[in-house]
């Protein structure tokens, strides 16, 4: 009985991590587009940005925002799934 419970917990944890990775990827894709448009527009229109932001700087702005969105969203999704699983486990015991 304990072995199947451990297997169930492992599968549930893997599902939470997979859901977090998928949600993080979606958030990173959206953030990439949302941050790329103003960054590229600013480099073409604002004189300071045109003079100071080369291709590497532009890529760092866009990728930094995307990476942050991925990790924040993945972390929140994993914690939410874990919280739901813990609540369900305690409700079953009662």
N, CA, C and O atoms as CSV, one atom per row, in Angstrom:
chain,resi,resn,atom,element,x,y,z
A,1,UNK,N,N,0.822,-1.187,0.000
A,1,UNK,CA,C,0.000,0.000,0.000
A,1,UNK,C,C,0.865,1.249,0.000
A,1,UNK,O,O,0.547,2.201,-0.712
A,2,UNK,N,N,1.942,1.285,0.766
A,2,UNK,CA,C,2.822,2.437,0.821
A,2,UNK,C,C,3.536,2.667,-0.500
A,2,UNK,O,O,3.798,3.806,-0.886
A,3,UNK,N,N,3.850,1.563,-1.197
A,3,UNK,CA,C,4.561,1.686,-2.471
A,3,UNK,C,C,3.700,2.372,-3.529
A,3,UNK,O,O,4.192,3.229,-4.263
A,4,UNK,N,N,2.432,2.010,-3.614
A,4,UNK,CA,C,1.563,2.646,-4.611
A,4,UNK,C,C,1.318,4.111,-4.266
A,4,UNK,O,O,1.148,4.939,-5.161
A,5,UNK,N,N,1.299,4.435,-2.975
A,5,UNK,CA,C,1.125,5.815,-2.557
A,5,UNK,C,C,2.350,6.647,-2.957
A,5,UNK,O,O,2.211,7.790,-3.394
A,6,UNK,N,N,3.552,6.068,-2.805
A,6,UNK,CA,C,4.769,6.759,-3.226
A,6,UNK,C,C,4.779,6.955,-4.736
A,6,UNK,O,O,5.178,8.010,-5.227
A,7,UNK,N,N,4.343,5.946,-5.464
A,7,UNK,CA,C,4.280,6.056,-6.923
A,7,UNK,C,C,3.297,7.140,-7.331
A,7,UNK,O,O,3.569,7.919,-8.243
A,8,UNK,N,N,2.168,7.190,-6.665
A,8,UNK,CA,C,1.171,8.226,-6.959
A,8,UNK,C,C,1.731,9.617,-6.670
A,8,UNK,O,O,1.526,10.546,-7.452
A,9,UNK,N,N,2.435,9.760,-5.554
A,9,UNK,CA,C,3.029,11.050,-5.210
A,9,UNK,C,C,4.092,11.456,-6.223
A,9,UNK,O,O,4.193,12.631,-6.577
A,10,UNK,N,N,4.887,10.495,-6.694
A,10,UNK,CA,C,5.921,10.787,-7.691
A,10,UNK,C,C,5.299,11.224,-9.004
A,10,UNK,O,O,5.767,12.182,-9.620
A,11,UNK,N,N,4.268,10.550,-9.437
A,11,UNK,CA,C,3.593,10.906,-10.689
A,11,UNK,C,C,2.943,12.274,-10.572
A,11,UNK,O,O,3.000,13.077,-11.504
A,12,UNK,N,N,2.330,12.538,-9.437
A,12,UNK,CA,C,1.705,13.836,-9.208
A,12,UNK,C,C,2.744,14.953,-9.236
A,12,UNK,O,O,2.502,16.009,-9.820
A,13,UNK,N,N,3.891,14.728,-8.613
A,13,UNK,CA,C,4.964,15.726,-8.606
A,13,UNK,C,C,5.493,15.956,-10.017
A,13,UNK,O,O,5.757,17.095,-10.401
A,14,UNK,N,N,5.649,14.895,-10.783
A,14,UNK,CA,C,6.119,15.036,-12.165
A,14,UNK,C,C,5.113,15.805,-13.006
A,14,UNK,O,O,5.504,16.603,-13.858
A,15,UNK,N,N,3.830,15.580,-12.780
A,15,UNK,CA,C,2.799,16.324,-13.508
A,15,UNK,C,C,2.841,17.807,-13.158
A,15,UNK,O,O,2.641,18.659,-14.024
A,16,UNK,N,N,3.101,18.116,-11.885
A,16,UNK,CA,C,3.208,19.522,-11.468
A,16,UNK,C,C,4.394,20.193,-12.151
A,16,UNK,O,O,4.287,21.325,-12.624
A,17,UNK,N,N,5.512,19.498,-12.201
A,17,UNK,CA,C,6.706,20.061,-12.835
A,17,UNK,C,C,6.488,20.245,-14.330
A,17,UNK,O,O,6.887,21.261,-14.900
A,18,UNK,N,N,5.860,19.268,-14.962
A,18,UNK,CA,C,5.599,19.378,-16.398
A,18,UNK,C,C,4.628,20.519,-16.687
A,18,UNK,O,O,4.825,21.261,-17.650
A,19,UNK,N,N,3.604,20.672,-15.889
A,19,UNK,CA,C,2.661,21.777,-16.070
A,19,UNK,C,C,3.367,23.111,-15.862
A,19,UNK,O,O,3.082,24.076,-16.571
A,20,UNK,N,N,4.281,23.176,-14.903
A,20,UNK,CA,C,5.050,24.391,-14.681
A,20,UNK,C,C,5.944,24.732,-15.852
A,20,UNK,O,O,6.066,25.899,-16.225
A,21,UNK,N,N,6.571,23.723,-16.435
A,21,UNK,CA,C,7.440,23.961,-17.589
A,21,UNK,C,C,6.639,24.451,-18.788
A,21,UNK,O,O,7.079,25.350,-19.505
A,22,UNK,N,N,5.484,23.875,-19.005
A,22,UNK,CA,C,4.640,24.300,-20.134
A,22,UNK,C,C,4.132,25.719,-19.927
A,22,UNK,O,O,4.171,26.534,-20.849
A,23,UNK,N,N,3.658,26.016,-18.728
A,23,UNK,CA,C,3.170,27.369,-18.440
A,23,UNK,C,C,4.303,28.382,-18.537
A,23,UNK,O,O,4.107,29.487,-19.043
A,24,UNK,N,N,5.483,28.014,-18.056
A,24,UNK,CA,C,6.636,28.902,-18.150
A,24,UNK,C,C,7.042,29.171,-19.584
A,24,UNK,O,O,7.388,30.300,-19.933
A,25,UNK,N,N,7.001,28.144,-20.417
A,25,UNK,CA,C,7.342,28.319,-21.830
A,25,UNK,C,C,6.354,29.250,-22.519
A,25,UNK,O,O,6.746,30.113,-23.305
A,26,UNK,N,N,5.081,29.072,-22.222
A,26,UNK,CA,C,4.072,29.956,-22.820
A,26,UNK,C,C,4.286,31.403,-22.381
A,26,UNK,O,O,4.204,32.322,-23.195
A,27,UNK,N,N,4.560,31.598,-21.103
A,27,UNK,CA,C,4.797,32.954,-20.597
A,27,UNK,C,C,6.050,33.559,-21.212
A,27,UNK,O,O,6.077,34.751,-21.519
A,28,UNK,N,N,7.086,32.749,-21.394
A,28,UNK,CA,C,8.323,33.242,-21.993
A,28,UNK,C,C,8.101,33.644,-23.453
A,28,UNK,O,O,8.657,34.642,-23.912
A,29,UNK,N,N,7.299,32.879,-24.174
A,29,UNK,CA,C,7.005,33.230,-25.574
A,29,UNK,C,C,6.250,34.553,-25.659
A,29,UNK,O,O,6.581,35.409,-26.479
A,30,UNK,N,N,5.256,34.716,-24.829
A,30,UNK,CA,C,4.480,35.955,-24.836
A,30,UNK,C,C,5.369,37.136,-24.435
A,30,UNK,O,O,5.320,38.197,-25.058
A,31,UNK,N,N,6.172,36.944,-23.403
A,31,UNK,CA,C,7.048,38.017,-22.938
A,31,UNK,C,C,8.100,38.375,-23.978
A,31,UNK,O,O,8.478,39.540,-24.102
A,32,UNK,N,N,8.568,37.399,-24.715
A,32,UNK,CA,C,9.542,37.662,-25.777
A,32,UNK,C,C,8.956,38.616,-26.806
A,32,UNK,O,O,9.601,39.594,-27.185
A,33,UNK,N,N,7.764,38.347,-27.251
A,33,UNK,CA,C,7.116,39.208,-28.249
A,33,UNK,C,C,6.811,40.580,-27.651
A,33,UNK,O,O,7.051,41.612,-28.277
A,34,UNK,N,N,6.276,40.572,-26.425
A,34,UNK,CA,C,5.877,41.825,-25.791
A,34,UNK,C,C,7.090,42.717,-25.496
A,34,UNK,O,O,6.975,43.941,-25.556
A,35,UNK,N,N,8.231,42.134,-25.183
A,35,UNK,CA,C,9.418,42.949,-24.911
A,35,UNK,C,C,10.208,43.264,-26.174
A,35,UNK,O,O,10.907,44.276,-26.223
A,36,UNK,N,N,10.112,42.417,-27.197
A,36,UNK,CA,C,10.871,42.660,-28.426
A,36,UNK,C,C,10.320,43.845,-29.207
A,36,UNK,O,O,11.090,44.639,-29.747
A,37,UNK,N,N,9.021,43.973,-29.275
A,37,UNK,CA,C,8.422,45.038,-30.084
A,37,UNK,C,C,8.840,46.425,-29.589
A,37,UNK,O,O,9.340,47.211,-30.393
A,38,UNK,N,N,8.662,46.765,-28.311
A,38,UNK,CA,C,9.095,48.104,-27.890
A,38,UNK,C,C,10.611,48.287,-27.909
A,38,UNK,O,O,11.099,49.389,-28.159
A,39,UNK,N,N,11.358,47.217,-27.646
A,39,UNK,CA,C,12.817,47.333,-27.670
A,39,UNK,C,C,13.295,47.669,-29.078
A,39,UNK,O,O,14.091,48.590,-29.264
A,40,UNK,N,N,12.818,46.934,-30.053
A,40,UNK,CA,C,13.241,47.180,-31.433
A,40,UNK,C,C,12.716,48.517,-31.952
A,40,UNK,O,O,13.392,49.192,-32.729
A,41,UNK,N,N,11.526,48.894,-31.529
A,41,UNK,CA,C,10.993,50.198,-31.939
A,41,UNK,C,C,11.787,51.331,-31.307
A,41,UNK,O,O,12.042,52.347,-31.954
A,42,UNK,N,N,12.175,51.165,-30.061
A,42,UNK,CA,C,12.941,52.209,-29.375
A,42,UNK,C,C,14.309,52.398,-30.005
A,42,UNK,O,O,14.784,53.527,-30.130
A,43,UNK,N,N,14.942,51.313,-30.399
A,43,UNK,CA,C,16.269,51.404,-31.002
A,43,UNK,C,C,16.215,52.154,-32.333
A,43,UNK,O,O,17.194,52.784,-32.732
A,44,UNK,N,N,15.099,52.087,-33.004
A,44,UNK,CA,C,14.983,52.772,-34.288
A,44,UNK,C,C,14.506,54.221,-34.163
A,44,UNK,O,O,14.715,55.018,-35.078
A,45,UNK,N,N,13.875,54.567,-33.052
A,45,UNK,CA,C,13.289,55.902,-32.950
A,45,UNK,C,C,13.929,56.805,-31.893
A,45,UNK,O,O,13.983,58.018,-32.096
A,46,UNK,N,N,14.406,56.272,-30.795
A,46,UNK,CA,C,14.966,57.083,-29.711
A,46,UNK,C,C,16.476,57.230,-29.946
A,46,UNK,O,O,17.182,56.226,-30.044
A,47,UNK,N,N,16.970,58.455,-30.035
A,47,UNK,CA,C,18.396,58.655,-30.332
A,47,UNK,C,C,19.340,58.013,-29.313
A,47,UNK,O,O,20.364,57.448,-29.698
A,48,UNK,N,N,19.012,58.091,-28.011
A,48,UNK,CA,C,19.891,57.487,-27.008
A,48,UNK,C,C,19.974,55.977,-27.204
A,48,UNK,O,O,21.063,55.405,-27.165
A,49,UNK,N,N,18.832,55.331,-27.413
A,49,UNK,CA,C,18.818,53.884,-27.602
A,49,UNK,C,C,19.556,53.502,-28.881
A,49,UNK,O,O,20.262,52.494,-28.919
A,50,UNK,N,N,19.394,54.291,-29.902
A,50,UNK,CA,C,20.067,54.021,-31.171
A,50,UNK,C,C,21.586,54.079,-30.991
A,50,UNK,O,O,22.315,53.281,-31.579
A,51,UNK,N,N,22.058,55.023,-30.177
A,51,UNK,CA,C,23.493,55.189,-29.981
A,51,UNK,C,C,24.081,54.172,-28.995
A,51,UNK,O,O,25.250,53.807,-29.117
A,52,UNK,N,N,23.300,53.718,-28.037
A,52,UNK,CA,C,23.864,52.921,-26.940
A,52,UNK,C,C,23.474,51.450,-26.903
A,52,UNK,O,O,24.135,50.670,-26.217
A,53,UNK,N,N,22.439,51.047,-27.603
A,53,UNK,CA,C,22.017,49.644,-27.553
A,53,UNK,C,C,22.383,48.942,-28.861
A,53,UNK,O,O,21.722,49.115,-29.885
A,54,UNK,N,N,23.448,48.152,-28.799
A,54,UNK,CA,C,23.799,47.362,-29.977
A,54,UNK,C,C,22.954,46.077,-29.979
A,54,UNK,O,O,22.053,45.923,-29.156
A,55,UNK,N,N,23.247,45.176,-30.892
A,55,UNK,CA,C,22.455,43.946,-31.005
A,55,UNK,C,C,22.528,43.106,-29.738
A,55,UNK,O,O,21.542,42.485,-29.342
A,56,UNK,N,N,23.693,43.085,-29.103
A,56,UNK,CA,C,23.834,42.308,-27.877
A,56,UNK,C,C,22.968,42.883,-26.757
A,56,UNK,O,O,22.319,42.140,-26.021
A,57,UNK,N,N,22.964,44.204,-26.637
A,57,UNK,CA,C,22.126,44.841,-25.623
A,57,UNK,C,C,20.650,44.573,-25.845
A,57,UNK,O,O,19.905,44.321,-24.898
A,58,UNK,N,N,20.233,44.628,-27.091
A,58,UNK,CA,C,18.833,44.339,-27.412
A,58,UNK,C,C,18.484,42.898,-27.052
A,58,UNK,O,O,17.433,42.626,-26.470
A,59,UNK,N,N,19.382,41.979,-27.406
A,59,UNK,CA,C,19.135,40.567,-27.104
A,59,UNK,C,C,19.085,40.320,-25.604
A,59,UNK,O,O,18.282,39.513,-25.135
A,60,UNK,N,N,19.942,41.014,-24.840
A,60,UNK,CA,C,19.931,40.842,-23.385
A,60,UNK,C,C,18.640,41.355,-22.764
A,60,UNK,O,O,18.119,40.744,-21.831
A,61,UNK,N,N,18.124,42.457,-23.265
A,61,UNK,CA,C,16.856,42.979,-22.745
A,61,UNK,C,C,15.730,41.983,-22.993
A,61,UNK,O,O,14.956,41.664,-22.091
A,62,UNK,N,N,15.651,41.504,-24.213
A,62,UNK,CA,C,14.563,40.591,-24.592
A,62,UNK,C,C,14.695,39.251,-23.878
A,62,UNK,O,O,13.716,38.738,-23.335
A,63,UNK,N,N,15.903,38.682,-23.875
A,63,UNK,CA,C,16.075,37.366,-23.258
A,63,UNK,C,C,15.966,37.442,-21.735
A,63,UNK,O,O,15.465,36.510,-21.106
A,64,UNK,N,N,16.425,38.534,-21.143
A,64,UNK,CA,C,16.300,38.678,-19.691
A,64,UNK,C,C,14.849,38.691,-19.248
A,64,UNK,O,O,14.484,38.058,-18.257
A,65,UNK,N,N,14.032,39.411,-19.987
A,65,UNK,CA,C,12.603,39.449,-19.659
A,65,UNK,C,C,11.967,38.072,-19.849
A,65,UNK,O,O,11.148,37.643,-19.036
A,66,UNK,N,N,12.345,37.387,-20.921
A,66,UNK,CA,C,11.769,36.065,-21.194
A,66,UNK,C,C,12.175,35.041,-20.143
A,66,UNK,O,O,11.355,34.238,-19.699
A,67,UNK,N,N,13.433,35.074,-19.750
A,67,UNK,CA,C,13.917,34.130,-18.736
A,67,UNK,C,C,13.222,34.380,-17.403
A,67,UNK,O,O,12.817,33.436,-16.725
A,68,UNK,N,N,13.086,35.635,-17.031
A,68,UNK,CA,C,12.403,35.959,-15.782
A,68,UNK,C,C,10.955,35.478,-15.816
A,68,UNK,O,O,10.466,34.904,-14.843
A,69,UNK,N,N,10.275,35.709,-16.927
A,69,UNK,CA,C,8.877,35.272,-17.047
A,69,UNK,C,C,8.772,33.761,-16.936
A,69,UNK,O,O,7.857,33.245,-16.294
A,70,UNK,N,N,9.718,33.040,-17.570
A,70,UNK,CA,C,9.687,31.576,-17.509
A,70,UNK,C,C,9.789,31.092,-16.068
A,70,UNK,O,O,8.954,30.315,-15.605
A,71,UNK,N,N,10.816,31.553,-15.364
A,71,UNK,CA,C,11.044,31.037,-14.019
A,71,UNK,C,C,9.968,31.465,-13.036
A,71,UNK,O,O,9.572,30.674,-12.181
A,72,UNK,N,N,9.494,32.679,-13.136
A,72,UNK,CA,C,8.444,33.133,-12.223
A,72,UNK,C,C,7.163,32.337,-12.443
A,72,UNK,O,O,6.537,31.881,-11.486
A,73,UNK,N,N,6.776,32.172,-13.704
A,73,UNK,CA,C,5.544,31.439,-14.008
A,73,UNK,C,C,5.669,29.960,-13.656
A,73,UNK,O,O,4.745,29.378,-13.087
A,74,UNK,N,N,6.802,29.351,-13.988
A,74,UNK,CA,C,6.995,27.938,-13.666
A,74,UNK,C,C,6.953,27.721,-12.161
A,74,UNK,O,O,6.333,26.770,-11.686
A,75,UNK,N,N,7.606,28.594,-11.414
A,75,UNK,CA,C,7.622,28.466,-9.959
A,75,UNK,C,C,6.221,28.596,-9.382
A,75,UNK,O,O,5.819,27.793,-8.540
A,76,UNK,N,N,5.481,29.596,-9.825
A,76,UNK,CA,C,4.116,29.776,-9.315
A,76,UNK,C,C,3.221,28.596,-9.669
A,76,UNK,O,O,2.406,28.168,-8.852
A,77,UNK,N,N,3.366,28.072,-10.876
A,77,UNK,CA,C,2.532,26.949,-11.306
A,77,UNK,C,C,2.854,25.691,-10.513
A,77,UNK,O,O,1.950,24.962,-10.106
A,78,UNK,N,N,4.134,25.435,-10.292
A,78,UNK,CA,C,4.534,24.255,-9.527
A,78,UNK,C,C,4.043,24.368,-8.084
A,78,UNK,O,O,3.523,23.402,-7.525
A,79,UNK,N,N,4.207,25.543,-7.485
A,79,UNK,CA,C,3.734,25.721,-6.104
A,79,UNK,C,C,2.219,25.601,-6.004
A,79,UNK,O,O,1.705,25.048,-5.032
A,80,UNK,N,N,1.504,26.111,-6.994
A,80,UNK,CA,C,0.044,25.989,-6.987
A,80,UNK,C,C,-0.384,24.529,-7.088
A,80,UNK,O,O,-1.287,24.093,-6.372
A,81,UNK,N,N,0.260,23.774,-7.973
A,81,UNK,CA,C,-0.059,22.355,-8.105
A,81,UNK,C,C,0.271,21.577,-6.851
A,81,UNK,O,O,-0.484,20.692,-6.448
A,82,UNK,N,N,1.390,21.899,-6.234
A,82,UNK,CA,C,1.779,21.227,-4.997
A,82,UNK,C,C,0.792,21.532,-3.875
A,82,UNK,O,O,0.428,20.653,-3.094
A,83,UNK,N,N,0.368,22.781,-3.808
A,83,UNK,CA,C,-0.605,23.174,-2.779
A,83,UNK,C,C,-1.923,22.433,-2.979
A,83,UNK,O,O,-2.516,21.952,-2.013
A,84,UNK,N,N,-2.384,22.339,-4.223
A,84,UNK,CA,C,-3.632,21.621,-4.494
A,84,UNK,C,C,-3.504,20.150,-4.134
A,84,UNK,O,O,-4.423,19.563,-3.563
A,85,UNK,N,N,-2.361,19.552,-4.469
A,85,UNK,CA,C,-2.161,18.139,-4.141
A,85,UNK,C,C,-2.104,17.913,-2.641
A,85,UNK,O,O,-2.645,16.927,-2.140
A,86,UNK,N,N,-1.457,18.815,-1.923
A,86,UNK,CA,C,-1.386,18.676,-0.467
A,86,UNK,C,C,-2.772,18.830,0.151
A,86,UNK,O,O,-3.138,18.087,1.062
A,87,UNK,N,N,-3.541,19.797,-0.346
A,87,UNK,CA,C,-4.901,19.974,0.169
A,87,UNK,C,C,-5.754,18.748,-0.107
A,87,UNK,O,O,-6.521,18.320,0.755
A,88,UNK,N,N,-5.628,18.180,-1.296
A,88,UNK,CA,C,-6.402,16.984,-1.642
A,88,UNK,C,C,-5.988,15.802,-0.770
A,88,UNK,O,O,-6.834,15.005,-0.364
A,89,UNK,N,N,-4.703,15.684,-0.483
A,89,UNK,CA,C,-4.220,14.586,0.342
A,89,UNK,C,C,-4.751,14.708,1.769
A,89,UNK,O,O,-5.142,13.705,2.366
A,90,UNK,N,N,-4.770,15.917,2.323
A,90,UNK,CA,C,-5.278,16.104,3.680
A,90,UNK,C,C,-6.795,15.937,3.735
A,90,UNK,O,O,-7.327,15.475,4.744
A,91,UNK,N,N,-7.492,16.306,2.668
A,91,UNK,CA,C,-8.949,16.120,2.627
A,91,UNK,C,C,-9.306,14.645,2.573
A,91,UNK,O,O,-10.316,14.235,3.145
A,92,UNK,N,N,-8.495,13.840,1.893
A,92,UNK,CA,C,-8.752,12.401,1.820
A,92,UNK,C,C,-8.578,11.735,3.179
A,92,UNK,O,O,-9.300,10.795,3.514
A,93,UNK,N,N,-7.632,12.218,3.949
A,93,UNK,CA,C,-7.378,11.629,5.266
A,93,UNK,C,C,-8.508,11.918,6.245
A,93,UNK,O,O,-8.781,11.117,7.140
A,94,UNK,N,N,-9.157,13.047,6.076
A,94,UNK,CA,C,-10.222,13.455,7.018
A,94,UNK,C,C,-11.487,12.682,6.826
A,94,UNK,O,O,-12.465,12.911,7.538
